[in-house]
Amino acid sequence: MHLSFRYVLMLLVMASGIASHSVEAKDKVFGTGRFPQQDGESIFKTVCQSCHMPDGNGAVGAARYPALANNGKLKAAVYPILVVVNGQKAMPSFGSSFDDDQVANIVNYIRSHFGNDYDDKVTAENVKSVRSVRGVEAPR
């Protein structure tokens, strides 16, 4: 898999916590700050697996990256939506980088892979509802 310099740089900056600041700051460095991938697998492989590992088992080192594999917290679909949109602890917010469809796609992917078998699908409308409660706008 070949990642462009822009995406590698974005991942490095996000991992360091710099990108969790304002959308405007990200836009100055990276353009729109948006990821073009649409399906959950592509998003996972491009954005998520560098921290959560290709097998979804997470990692411990300079930071702790929680396992997505066999993760009971994913049962409540709203939980991964909130984490992806708002970030949590060392994970940056991706609310301004993914639109509602992309968030739904990545959440559905992690909830149906890595030993997880949650078959209730998240929709873009579910994501939109979470955003409206949390006050996080989708990218334009």
N, CA, C and O of each residue as an XYZ file, in Angstrom:
560
protein
N       0.855     -1.177      0.000
C       0.000      0.000      0.000
C       0.896      1.234      0.000
O       1.870      1.302      0.750
N       0.571      2.185     -0.824
C       1.357      3.409     -0.935
C       0.530      4.567     -0.365
O      -0.569      4.851     -0.842
N       1.070      5.225      0.655
C       0.425      6.400      1.235
C       1.156      7.634      0.754
O       2.385      7.658      0.695
N       0.401      8.649      0.414
C       1.035      9.881     -0.022
C       1.733     10.553      1.159
O       1.414     10.296      2.320
N       2.666     11.396      0.841
C       3.392     12.145      1.861
C       2.419     12.924      2.737
O       2.592     12.988      3.954
N       1.407     13.508      2.130
C       0.427     14.316      2.854
C      -0.270     13.495      3.940
O      -0.439     13.972      5.062
N      -0.679     12.256      3.612
C      -1.371     11.428      4.586
C      -0.434     10.923      5.671
O      -0.819     10.849      6.838
N       0.780     10.580      5.304
C       1.754     10.155      6.302
C       2.026     11.305      7.266
O       2.060     11.103      8.480
N       2.216     12.496      6.738
C       2.450     13.658      7.581
C       1.243     13.924      8.473
O       1.405     14.219      9.657
N       0.035     13.825      7.921
C      -1.169     14.052      8.708
C      -1.251     13.039      9.848
O      -1.582     13.404     10.976
N      -0.956     11.782      9.566
C      -0.989     10.760     10.606
C       0.032     11.040     11.700
O      -0.265     10.885     12.884
N       1.226     11.450     11.311
C       2.260     11.764     12.295
C       1.855     12.947     13.160
O       2.056     12.929     14.375
N       1.293     13.962     12.549
C       0.872     15.142     13.302
C      -0.276     14.779     14.233
O      -0.306     15.220     15.382
N      -1.233     13.969     13.743
C      -2.350     13.563     14.600
C      -1.852     12.728     15.770
O      -2.315     12.899     16.898
N      -0.927     11.841     15.512
C      -0.382     11.000     16.583
C       0.321     11.835     17.645
O       0.340     11.462     18.818
N       0.899     12.960     17.241
C       1.592     13.807     18.204
C       0.645     14.732     18.961
O       1.057     15.406     19.904
N      -0.615     14.766     18.553
C      -1.600     15.590     19.241
C      -1.743     16.983     18.678
O      -2.637     17.719     19.097
N      -0.894     17.373     17.743
C      -0.961     18.724     17.191
C      -2.260     18.937     16.428
O      -2.854     20.013     16.499
N      -2.700     17.926     15.705
C      -3.868     18.087     14.842
C      -5.175     18.116     15.607
O      -6.222     18.369     15.011
N      -5.152     17.870     16.896
C      -6.394     17.893     17.649
C      -6.827     19.325     17.975
O      -7.854     19.535     18.621
N      -6.054     20.291     17.535
C      -6.425     21.683     17.752
C      -7.517     22.087     16.768
O      -8.380     21.262     16.467
N      -7.523     23.252     16.280
C      -8.626     23.749     15.475
C      -8.620     23.209     14.055
O      -7.582     22.828     13.512
N      -9.818     23.187     13.468
C      -9.969     22.808     12.071
C      -9.180     23.775     11.202
O      -8.572     23.368     10.212
N      -9.186     25.044     11.564
C      -8.478     26.053     10.779
C      -6.982     25.761     10.723
O      -6.362     25.911      9.670
N      -6.398     25.345     11.847
C      -4.970     25.028     11.866
C      -4.675     23.841     10.963
O      -3.690     23.854     10.226
N      -5.521     22.811     11.013
C      -5.323     21.661     10.133
C      -5.456     22.072      8.675
O      -4.683     21.630      7.825
N      -6.441     22.923      8.388
C      -6.664     23.350      7.008
C      -5.454     24.092      6.450
O      -5.135     23.952      5.270
N      -4.779     24.880      7.285
C      -3.598     25.606      6.824
C      -2.474     24.652      6.448
O      -1.728     24.899      5.500
N      -2.359     23.558      7.198
C      -1.281     22.605      6.946
C      -1.661     21.588      5.880
O      -0.845     21.260      5.019
N      -2.874     21.091      5.929
C      -3.258     19.956      5.094
C      -4.354     20.257      4.073
O      -4.886     19.320      3.476
N      -4.704     21.484      3.853
C      -5.841     21.759      2.968
C      -7.107     21.619      3.784
O      -7.243     22.241      4.838
N      -8.028     20.813      3.308
C      -9.310     20.676      4.004
C      -9.238     19.811      5.239
O     -10.144     19.859      6.071
N      -8.181     19.016      5.386
C      -8.117     18.115      6.524
C      -9.010     16.907      6.356
O      -9.183     16.137      7.301
N      -9.580     16.719      5.184
C     -10.499     15.616      4.890
C      -9.761     14.418      4.335
O      -8.778     14.566      3.610
N     -10.228     13.246      4.670
C      -9.726     12.014      4.085
C     -10.657     11.620      2.946
O     -11.876     11.674      3.110
N     -10.116     11.225      1.798
C     -10.976     10.884      0.663
C     -11.562      9.472      0.727
O     -12.538      9.189      0.033
N     -10.996      8.584      1.536
C     -11.487      7.217      1.588
C     -12.941      7.206      2.046
O     -13.331      7.980      2.920
N     -13.737      6.323      1.451
C     -15.153      6.278      1.786
C     -15.573      5.005      2.512
O     -16.392      5.062      3.429
N     -15.026      3.858      2.117
C     -15.483      2.612      2.742
C     -14.703      2.352      4.029
O     -13.571      2.808      4.190
N     -15.329      1.614      4.935
C     -14.746      1.376      6.250
C     -13.387      0.708      6.225
O     -12.503      1.074      6.999
N     -13.208     -0.264      5.352
C     -11.917     -0.956      5.298
C     -10.800     -0.018      4.859
O      -9.717     -0.028      5.443
N     -11.055      0.789      3.837
C     -10.035      1.741      3.368
C      -9.714      2.781      4.435
O      -8.552      3.140      4.628
N     -10.729      3.258      5.117
C     -10.502      4.223      6.187
C      -9.663      3.579      7.287
O      -8.704      4.178      7.774
N     -10.025      2.357      7.675
C      -9.258      1.677      8.726
C      -7.805      1.515      8.313
O      -6.900      1.836      9.083
N      -7.578      1.020      7.103
C      -6.206      0.758      6.659
C      -5.392      2.035      6.506
O      -4.182      2.021      6.734
N      -6.022      3.123      6.131
C      -5.314      4.379      5.910
C      -5.135      5.196      7.177
O      -4.098      5.831      7.367
N      -6.135      5.185      8.039
C      -6.145      6.098      9.180
C      -5.970      5.390     10.527
O      -5.247      5.886     11.391
N      -6.607      4.265     10.712
C      -6.719      3.663     12.045
C      -5.667      2.613     12.373
O      -5.210      2.527     13.512
N      -5.278      1.811     11.379
C      -4.446      0.657     11.700
C      -3.044      1.011     12.179
O      -2.386      0.189     12.816
N      -2.580      2.208     11.887
C      -1.238      2.560     12.369
C      -1.180      2.622     13.891
O      -0.114      2.411     14.470
N      -2.281      2.902     14.538
C      -2.324      2.909     16.003
C      -2.965      1.632     16.555
O      -2.446      1.028     17.493
N      -4.084      1.230     15.974
C      -4.833      0.083     16.487
C      -4.339     -1.243     15.935
O      -4.847     -2.297     16.318
N      -3.345     -1.213     15.031
C      -2.697     -2.368     14.422
C      -3.607     -3.039     13.386
O      -4.831     -3.002     13.512
N      -3.001     -3.651     12.363
C      -3.781     -4.279     11.286
C      -4.773     -5.333     11.775
O      -5.823     -5.528     11.163
N      -4.442     -6.015     12.880
C      -5.345     -7.045     13.405
C      -6.346     -6.489     14.423
O      -7.158     -7.240     14.963
N      -6.292     -5.177     14.689
C      -7.213     -4.547     15.623
C      -6.896     -4.816     17.081
O      -7.703     -4.489     17.952
N      -5.733     -5.407     17.373
C      -5.396     -5.749     18.753
C      -4.761     -4.623     19.555
O      -4.417     -4.815     20.721
N      -4.601     -3.448     18.944
C      -4.042     -2.322     19.671
C      -2.567     -2.513     19.975
O      -1.947     -3.465     19.503
N      -2.011     -1.612     20.759
C      -0.588     -1.670     21.073
C      -0.310     -0.857     22.335
O      -1.081      0.025     22.714
N       0.802     -1.177     22.966
C       1.284     -0.418     24.113
C       2.740     -0.099     23.839
O       3.520     -0.980     23.478
N       3.104      1.157     24.010
C       4.475      1.599     23.790
C       4.581      3.008     24.299
O       4.397      3.256     25.490
N       4.875      3.941     23.411
C       4.937      5.353     23.791
C       3.570      5.834     24.249
O       3.469      6.798     25.007
N       2.525      5.168     23.793
C       1.153      5.454     24.208
C       0.401      4.132     24.228
O       0.926      3.108     23.790
N      -0.823      4.153     24.734
C      -1.661      2.958     24.745
C      -2.730      3.132     23.674
O      -3.482      4.106     23.680
N      -2.784      2.175     22.759
C      -3.771      2.192     21.688
C      -4.712      1.026     21.932
O      -4.323     -0.125     21.735
N      -5.927      1.291     22.351
C      -6.843      0.221     22.745
C      -7.137     -0.755     21.610
O      -7.150     -0.396     20.433
N      -7.371     -1.994     22.011
C      -7.762     -3.019     21.047
C      -9.188     -2.759     20.576
O     -10.068     -2.428     21.371
N      -9.397     -2.910     19.298
C     -10.739     -2.894     18.740
C     -11.266     -4.328     18.659
O     -12.476     -4.556     18.631
N     -10.344     -5.288     18.623
C     -10.702     -6.703     18.521
C     -11.441     -7.154     19.775
O     -11.024     -6.882     20.901
N     -12.548     -7.850     19.547
C     -13.346     -8.416     20.649
C     -13.633     -7.376     21.733
O     -13.519     -7.665     22.924
N     -13.998     -6.185     21.318
C     -14.189     -5.074     22.240
C     -15.674     -4.912     22.573
O     -16.473     -4.494     21.735
N     -16.018     -5.249     23.803
C     -17.407     -5.157     24.261
C     -17.960     -3.742     24.287
O     -19.176     -3.552     24.243
N     -17.080     -2.740     24.359
C     -17.548     -1.350     24.362
C     -18.192     -0.963     23.028
O     -18.945      0.008     22.955
N     -17.892     -1.725     21.978
C     -18.448     -1.413     20.660
C     -19.899     -1.864     20.520
O     -20.549     -1.552     19.523
N     -20.413     -2.595     21.509
C     -21.796     -3.086     21.435
C     -22.781     -1.930     21.326
O     -23.705     -1.981     20.514
N     -22.600     -0.911     22.118
C     -23.447      0.289     22.042
C     -22.915      1.146     20.904
O     -21.869      1.779     21.048
N     -23.606      1.176     19.791
C     -23.120      1.838     18.579
C     -22.779      3.307     18.787
O     -21.922      3.848     18.089
N     -23.431      3.950     19.727
C     -23.165      5.365     19.948
C     -21.744      5.582     20.482
O     -21.148      6.630     20.231
N     -21.201      4.614     21.209
C     -19.860      4.770     21.786
C     -18.792      4.985     20.713
O     -18.078      5.986     20.779
N     -18.650      4.089     19.722
C     -17.622      4.345     18.710
C     -17.900      5.591     17.871
O     -16.963      6.229     17.391
N     -19.169      5.946     17.687
C     -19.484      7.187     16.960
C     -18.913      8.366     17.736
O     -18.241      9.222     17.161
N     -19.175      8.414     19.034
C     -18.672      9.511     19.868
C     -17.151      9.576     19.852
O     -16.579     10.663     19.770
N     -16.491      8.423     19.929
C     -15.033      8.408     19.967
C     -14.460      8.886     18.638
O     -13.519      9.679     18.627
N     -15.010      8.419     17.519
C     -14.496      8.838     16.211
C     -14.737     10.336     16.004
O     -13.837     11.049     15.559
N     -15.920     10.811     16.317
C     -16.262     12.219     16.072
C     -15.544     13.159     17.039
O     -15.041     14.202     16.622
N     -15.490     12.804     18.326
C     -14.958     13.710     19.346
C     -13.539     13.403     19.798
O     -12.887     14.257     20.399
N     -13.052     12.205     19.523
C     -11.765     11.790     20.052
C     -11.917     11.388     21.506
O     -12.964     11.600     22.117
N     -10.853     10.801     22.056
C     -10.879     10.409     23.469
C      -9.452     10.142     23.906
O      -8.713      9.420     23.236
N      -9.074     10.715     25.006
C      -7.709     10.590     25.536
C      -6.704     10.927     24.438
O      -6.717     12.049     23.932
N      -5.837      9.996     24.053
C      -4.800     10.293     23.055
C      -5.323     10.266     21.621
O      -4.628     10.704     20.704
N      -6.539      9.756     21.415
C      -7.070      9.698     20.050
C      -7.653     11.055     19.672
O      -8.512     11.589     20.374
N      -7.181     11.606     18.562
C      -7.711     12.904     18.135
C      -9.133     12.777     17.598
O      -9.583     11.691     17.229
N      -9.813     13.889     17.563
C     -11.139     13.950     16.958
C     -11.016     13.857     15.440
O     -10.165     14.507     14.832
N     -11.870     13.048     14.846
C     -11.931     12.980     13.393
C     -13.240     13.585     12.875
O     -13.591     13.412     11.708
N     -13.954     14.291     13.745
C     -15.237     14.868     13.375
C     -15.171     15.840     12.221
O     -16.125     15.945     11.450
N     -14.073     16.549     12.085
C     -13.951     17.508     10.980
C     -13.240     16.900      9.775
O     -13.101     17.552      8.739
N     -12.791     15.654      9.908
C     -12.081     14.994      8.814
C     -12.949     13.990      8.072
O     -12.672     13.669      6.916
N     -14.001     13.488      8.724
C     -14.909     12.507      8.124
C     -16.314     13.073      8.081
O     -16.763     13.708      9.035
N     -17.011     12.843      6.974
C     -18.427     13.208      6.919
C     -19.241     12.102      7.601
O     -18.679     11.101      8.046
N     -20.545     12.280      7.679
C     -21.395     11.334      8.400
C     -21.340      9.932      7.795
O     -21.324      8.947      8.532
N     -21.311      9.829      6.477
C     -21.217      8.517      5.825
C     -19.901      7.827      6.175
O     -19.888      6.630      6.462
N     -18.802      8.566      6.153
C     -17.503      7.979      6.478
C     -17.467      7.478      7.926
O     -16.953      6.392      8.194
N     -18.009      8.264      8.854
C     -18.042      7.832     10.254
C     -18.864      6.557     10.370
O     -18.437      5.604     11.022
N     -20.043      6.528      9.746
C     -20.884      5.325      9.784
C     -20.138      4.132      9.189
O     -20.208      3.027      9.726
N     -19.430      4.349      8.093
C     -18.717      3.250      7.437
C     -17.587      2.687      8.304
O     -17.428      1.469      8.396
N     -16.811      3.554      8.933
C     -15.720      3.043      9.772
C     -16.267      2.379     11.027
O     -15.747      1.349     11.456
N     -17.298      2.948     11.615
C     -17.898      2.336     12.812
C     -18.473      0.963     12.456
O     -18.273      0.002     13.200
N     -19.177      0.860     11.340
C     -19.718     -0.438     10.927
C     -18.600     -1.441     10.661
O     -18.732     -2.623     10.977
N     -17.512     -0.970     10.086
C     -16.391     -1.863      9.795
C     -15.786     -2.429     11.084
O     -15.613     -3.642     11.198
N     -15.468     -1.578     12.042
C     -14.823     -2.092     13.258
C     -15.797     -2.909     14.105
O     -15.370     -3.781     14.862
N     -17.087     -2.641     13.990
C     -18.077     -3.398     14.759
C     -18.393     -4.750     14.129
O     -19.070     -5.574     14.744
N     -17.908     -4.991     12.903
C     -18.193     -6.261     12.229
C     -16.914     -7.010     11.836
O     -16.977     -7.979     11.081
N     -15.779     -6.579     12.331
C     -14.493     -7.226     12.064
C     -13.732     -7.412     13.375
O     -14.166     -6.939     14.425
N     -12.605     -8.098     13.306
C     -11.703     -8.282     14.455
C     -12.366     -9.056     15.597
O     -12.075     -8.812     16.768
N     -13.253     -9.986     15.254
C     -13.938    -10.776     16.272
C     -15.183    -10.107     16.823
O     -15.857    -10.672     17.684
N     -15.500     -8.917     16.343
C     -16.736     -8.233     16.736
C     -17.837     -8.661     15.773
O     -17.604     -8.800     14.573
N     -19.029     -8.866     16.304
C     -20.134     -9.322     15.462
C     -21.416     -8.566     15.814
O     -22.453     -9.168     16.094
N     -21.323     -7.251     15.794
C     -22.494     -6.416     16.086
C     -23.147     -6.087     14.751
O     -22.578     -5.343     13.952
N     -24.327     -6.630     14.503
C     -24.919     -6.513     13.173
C     -25.911     -5.360     13.030
O     -26.445     -5.147     11.941
N     -26.168     -4.616     14.100
C     -27.031     -3.441     13.950
C     -26.197     -2.327     13.311
O     -25.242     -1.821     13.901
N     -26.582     -1.971     12.109
C     -25.792     -1.018     11.317
C     -26.022      0.422     11.756
O     -27.143      0.831     12.058
N     -24.937      1.170     11.782
C     -24.970      2.604     12.041
C     -25.235      3.299     10.707
O     -24.678      2.906      9.682
N     -26.070      4.313     10.716
C     -26.361      5.076      9.508
C     -25.786      6.485      9.626
O     -25.415      6.938     10.709
N     -25.723      7.156      8.499
C     -25.284      8.553      8.497
C     -26.230      9.400      9.348
O     -25.799     10.367      9.974
N     -27.501      9.048      9.375
C     -28.467      9.775     10.211
C     -28.146      9.611     11.697
O     -28.283     10.560     12.468
N     -27.715      8.403     12.103
C     -27.293      8.191     13.499
C     -26.134      9.111     13.848
O     -26.119      9.735     14.909
N     -25.163      9.188     12.943
C     -23.988     10.038     13.162
C     -24.411     11.497     13.236
O     -23.944     12.238     14.101
N     -25.280     11.907     12.343
C     -25.767     13.287     12.332
C     -26.445     13.626     13.667
O     -26.273     14.725     14.194
N     -27.209     12.683     14.204
C     -27.878     12.898     15.492
C     -26.862     13.077     16.612
O     -27.018     13.957     17.458
N     -25.818     12.245     16.621
C     -24.773     12.369     17.642
C     -24.076     13.712     17.510
O     -23.810     14.380     18.509
N     -23.783     14.106     16.284
C     -23.131     15.408     16.076
C     -23.995     16.546     16.595
O     -23.477     17.482     17.205
N     -25.295     16.487     16.366
C     -26.165     17.588     16.767
C     -26.226     17.714     18.291
O     -26.317     18.821     18.822
N     -26.175     16.585     18.985
C     -26.184     16.606     20.451
C     -24.852     17.125     20.979
O     -24.814     17.863     21.963
N     -23.763     16.739     20.326
C     -22.423     17.110     20.790
C     -21.943     18.441     20.220
O     -20.928     18.969     20.675
N     -22.656     18.999     19.226
C     -22.266     20.284     18.655
C     -21.067     20.224     17.740
O     -20.371     21.225     17.569
N     -20.805     19.059     17.139
C     -19.671     18.894     16.233
C     -20.206     18.838     14.806
O     -20.917     17.904     14.434
N     -19.856     19.843     14.015
C     -20.346     19.896     12.652
C     -19.572     18.960     11.737
O     -18.376     18.734     11.920
N     -20.276     18.423     10.750
C     -19.629     17.616      9.709
C     -18.852     18.546      8.797
O     -19.198     19.720      8.663
N     -17.803     18.029      8.168
C     -17.055     18.873      7.215
C     -17.925     19.219      6.015
O     -18.853     18.491      5.661
N     -17.604     20.333      5.412
C     -18.378     20.757      4.232
C     -17.649     20.397      2.978
O     -18.135     20.669      1.881
